[in-house]
Amino acid sequence: MSFADPKMQALLKKQKYQLSGKNTAVKKCRWTHNSLREDRYCYKHFYGIKSHQCIQFSPVLICNFLCKFCWRIHESDIGVENMFRRYDPQDQKKSIEIFDSPQEVVDALFVSQRKIICGYKPYVPTQKYDEAMNPKHATLSLTGEPFLYPWIPELIQELKKRDLSVFIVTNGSIPGSLQSILDKKAYPTQLYITLPAPGLKNFLNVHRPLEKDKALDNIYESLRIIGKGVPFRTVARLTVAEGLNLIKPEGYAEMITGMMKPSFIEVKGVVHVGAAERRLPRTAMPSHSKIMDFAKQLESLTGYSIVAESEVSRLVILSNNTEPLLIPDLHTA
């Protein structure tokens, strides 16, 4: 039985989420459709990912932030209790009751993704359809905070055992989970941390953490853990909106060079879609030229180099020039 509020479950299903078990969700990314029908790929093709072979999923529907720019629905948007307030990460018995095991999660991913893809069979070439039915990549970035999942190292190991490369996008507020994947040598292919808006006041206004007292310090701890050196690729993600957090490039630069020292920086503009339409005006969407201007300021401040851009994805990638952009041996990484 799902831990999610029934009203939230109903809304997610209406939005075409494939819900499985207690807390697992898969959703077709629009780029999966674009890849199958139009041979158009998302920005992850710069890293070697085929959009039609990528599963977008979450092992947990809970989040401890209410970021204004997030296009996913929050409980507060529909007037129900936030699930994070009912979650105690120290209660292992409760975790077993409300979360699917790593094997159950991964089993559900393949079932859900194939259910999503099967309707494309009459409309796409056989080879591409067969590729889509056998995904090779998993991205934990759908909804919720993936590091709230209590068995994240074991989940990464299970995904890689099934020959999936693994990207994880986290808000960085749970350094203990980050440390656990290092301790257990359960390494993702690429780990993203969404950088907070510079300064405590801006951070609280933009990201609205449910644990205000320690959230920013926890993110800084995660950045420093990465900065000490990790055996996998890392990305500092800036999700930026006009009039909100497209500010103070020197503040972001300090976190990047002084704390995290990631492999890459991604500057990604907010898109006025989904639940973000309720929280931000359409004018919050920065133009690609403004994103590029901001990226150039970061280039000057950090010493990283701009290596790729995607206007349709409103994204610019910068590199520290120590690793190739295209991931070598992607499915053994």
Helices and strands as residue ranges (DSSP letters): H 6-14, E 17-20, E 24-27, H 30-38, G 43-47, G 51-53, E 54-58, H 75-78, G 83-86, H 92-98, H 102-117, G 118-123, H 126-133, E 137-140, G 146-148, H 152-161, E 165-170, H 175-183, E 190-194, H 200-207, H 215-227, E 233-240, H 249-255, I 256-260, E 264-269, H 276-279, G 282-284, H 288-302, E 305-310, E 315-319, G 330-332
